């Protein structure tokens, strides 16, 4: 049985709870991995639907400012937030960035 790193699990849970509070309570945005959560809508079109369009300039600008290694630590939470992990994890590559090893599409 795989050993679970408790600190990583707790951090993931805290970020997940913060995202849920932000998404459903209308509270002010929070900053996670250098991304202000109220700016995430600029990438929405690029990750929804069967054949989403390429990310736009604003989305790529947001992705380029993000701490991708940090974001990749939360990839397991994407499905719970209604985000398709494969499409979301493809954004760095589509924006011309090198995808961190821990963030490869699953």
C-alpha positions in Angstrom: 0.0 0.0 0.0 1.3 3.4 -0.9 2.4 5.7 1.9 0.5 9.0 2.0 2.4 12.2 2.8 0.1 13.7 5.5 1.4 17.3 5.0 0.7 17.2 1.2 -2.8 15.7 1.9 -3.6 18.5 4.5 -2.4 21.2 2.1 -4.4 19.8 -0.8 -7.5 19.7 1.5 -7.0 23.3 2.7 -6.6 24.6 -0.9 -9.7 22.6 -2.0 -11.8 24.0 0.8 -10.6 27.6 0.0 -11.5 27.1 -3.6 -14.9 25.8 -2.8 -15.6 28.7 -0.4 -14.5 31.1 -3.1 -16.5 29.5 -5.9 -19.7 29.1 -4.0 -19.9 31.9 -1.4 -19.1 34.9 -3.6 -16.2 35.9 -1.3 -13.2 37.8 -2.6 -10.7 35.9 -4.7 -7.7 34.2 -3.2 -4.2 33.8 -4.7 -3.1 30.2 -5.2 0.3 29.5 -6.9 0.5 33.1 -8.1 -2.9 33.0 -9.7 -5.8 35.2 -8.5 -8.8 32.9 -8.5 -11.1 35.6 -9.9 -9.0 35.7 -13.1 -9.5 32.0 -13.9 -12.5 32.6 -16.1 -10.2 33.8 -18.9 -9.2 30.2 -19.4 -12.6 28.6 -19.1 -13.3 28.3 -22.9 -10.0 26.5 -23.4 -10.8 23.7 -21.0 -14.5 22.9 -21.6 -16.3 21.0 -24.3 -15.2 18.2 -26.5 -13.0 20.3 -28.7 -12.1 23.5 -26.9 -10.4 26.3 -28.8 -6.8 27.2 -28.1 -6.3 29.4 -25.0 -6.5 33.1 -25.7 -3.8 35.7 -25.0 -5.3 36.6 -21.6 -5.4 32.9 -20.6 -1.8 32.3 -21.7 -0.7 35.5 -19.9 -2.3 34.1 -16.7 -0.7 30.7 -17.1 2.8 32.3 -17.8 2.6 34.1 -14.4 1.5 31.0 -12.5 3.8 28.9 -10.4 3.2 25.7 -12.5 5.1 23.4 -10.1 2.8 24.6 -7.3 -0.4 24.2 -9.5 0.6 20.7 -10.5 0.5 19.6 -6.8 -3.3 20.2 -6.9 -4.1 18.4 -10.2 -5.9 15.6 -8.3 -8.5 18.2 -7.1 -9.4 19.4 -10.6 -12.1 16.8 -11.2 -13.8 17.6 -7.9 -14.1 21.2 -9.1 -15.7 20.2 -12.4 -12.5 20.8 -14.4 -11.3 18.2 -16.9 -7.7 17.5 -15.7 -6.4 16.5 -19.2 -7.5 19.7 -20.8 -6.4 21.9 -17.9 -2.9 20.2 -17.7 -2.5 20.8 -21.5 -2.8 24.6 -21.1 1.0 25.3 -20.4 2.0 23.4 -23.5 -0.7 25.1 -25.6 0.7 28.5 -24.3 4.2 27.6 -25.4 5.5 26.7 -21.9 7.3 23.6 -20.8 5.0 21.5 -18.8 6.6 20.5 -15.4 7.2 16.7 -15.0 4.7 16.5 -12.2 2.0 18.1 -14.3 2.0 15.8 -17.3 -1.4 15.0 -18.7 -2.8 11.8 -17.2 
